[in-house]
Amino acid sequence: MAHFGDLEAWFVTGSQHLYGPDVLKTVQQHADTIAKALAVSPQIPVKILLKPVMTGSESIQQLCLEANSSGKCVALIAWMHTFSPARMWIAGLRSLNRPLLHLHTQFNQELPWSTIDMDFMNLNQSAHGDREFGFIGARMRLKRKIVVGFWQDAEVQAETGAWLRAACAWHDAQRLKVVRFGDNMRNVAVTEGNKVSAEIKLCYSVNGYGVGDLTDSIQQVSDAEVNKLTDEYDESYRVSESLRQGGCHRKSLQDAARIEIGLRHFLAHNGAHAFTDTFEDLHGLPQLPGIAVQRLMAEGYGFGAEGDWKTAALVRAVKVMGQGLTGGASFMEDYTYHLKGPGQVLGAHMLEVCPSITEEKPSAEIHPLSIGGKADPVRLVFTAGSGKAVNATVVGLGNRFRLLVNQVTLIPPEHDLPKLPVARGVWIPEPNLKVAATGWILAGGSHHTALSRALKSEHLESFADMAGIEYLLIDTTTTIANFQKELRWNDVYHHMADGF
């Protein structure tokens, strides 16, 4: 996974020469102070790189072109300290292909009531300087985030930091490679989609590889590598008796370790950070990958089962956005319901749920799998931790992509699950199961999702805005009547927008 310490957001301040060199010097000093404060804020996930005060169209355009070509710049943060005539920003903003955050703040929090004069007024003009900048953004129909408030306030820094996390995920998507081993599960509609459209709109590339290619990589793994990894399994998890040294299924654990190592080598060789597989195409594999997928997800890889490349890319995005936050994220599936009271969802999958979402020590177990026609696979079994989370999916509608999000609350299961041999989580969807499931189905939401305990809906909303895709939220305020209206309005908007 990309390390946030290598990534940057450029802090850009706008002004003009009208007020003289002393004012510009003060503007630069104020910008330096704000940039340094953001740089040390625990809410800000990337380096803040201060740029010189912008006072002319040529320097602004050059700055934007430099940002475009920088491999480290994920976004620009713009602030108009004084009145910066917006026409000089047009060329630069027209060429900018990095996300833009408009920070509407001012250096002083309070007015100096007893001493305020016109010199102070001319210097501290963000109240209308930022409105000039805002106009050109609206006039050019720019996608941008607007954050309003005093720059030292925790709320302002948190809102900025959340948006920058989305910018990091969008930066990652520009070069993301998704590997598909085999095709998707036969006759399934929701895991299909247009990979060309996805690469144009969402930037990541999706390419298929034969399972035989993965098998070749697995066969090159040495016994010494396998033994080292199985020792790691023994130390990291509560390994069931039959999988331990001398146990009757130790060979299955070794096979799982060999799959993990071979899969790692294959993904690294191809520069991929997301992948899919399917139980219907396992030629040459001794078992469906379970623990291997779970451990790779825990390290930041995206994954989608049954060839679901859209979910694999989304899991990678939420992994990037949530880096360094507590709670984790995982590939997930709405599996079955508890229909009593407000309703509960039992989420799980055959094998592939990420251990980053649990607070307990997972157990490594082996159980029969009734599909796939291979040996019983090894998997990690655990229950997800409790608390607020978001459950999201990307829907391919043919003419556009839709990011659908439901806010949920993970809860402990009401009873033990001694016979459920897979990792799982139980949650109550907002506002309740009846409304959430109705809205989800109306919107065409998949049964495959990316579940994150680390993120909030604002992270995903910002990501959708950067990608220019539709965003829908199901939360405590959702009603079916209003949700249906939103769906209709969105259909009309996107139909018209596509014609512009």
Secondary structure by P-SEA (a helix, b strand, c coil): ccccccbbbbbbbbbcccccaaaaaaaaaaaaaaaaaaaacccccbbbbbbcccccaaaaaaaaaaaaacccccbbbbbbccccccccaaaaaaacccbbbbbbcccccccccccccaaaaaacccccaaaaaaaaaaaaccbbbbbbcccccaaaaaaaaaaaaaaaaaaaacbbbbbbccccccccccccccaaaaaacccbbbbbbbaaaaaaaaaaccaaaaaaaaaaaaacccccccccccccaaaaaaaaaaaaaaaaaaaaaaccccccccccccccccccccaaaaaaaaaccccccccaaaaaaaaaaaaaaaccccccccccccccccccccbbbbccccccccccccccccccbbbbbccccccbbbbbbbbbbbcbbbbbbbbbcccbbbbbbbbbbbbccccccccccccbbbbbccccaaaaaaaaaaaccccbbbbbccccaaaaaaaaaaacbbbbbbcccccaaaaaaaaaaaaaaaaaaaac
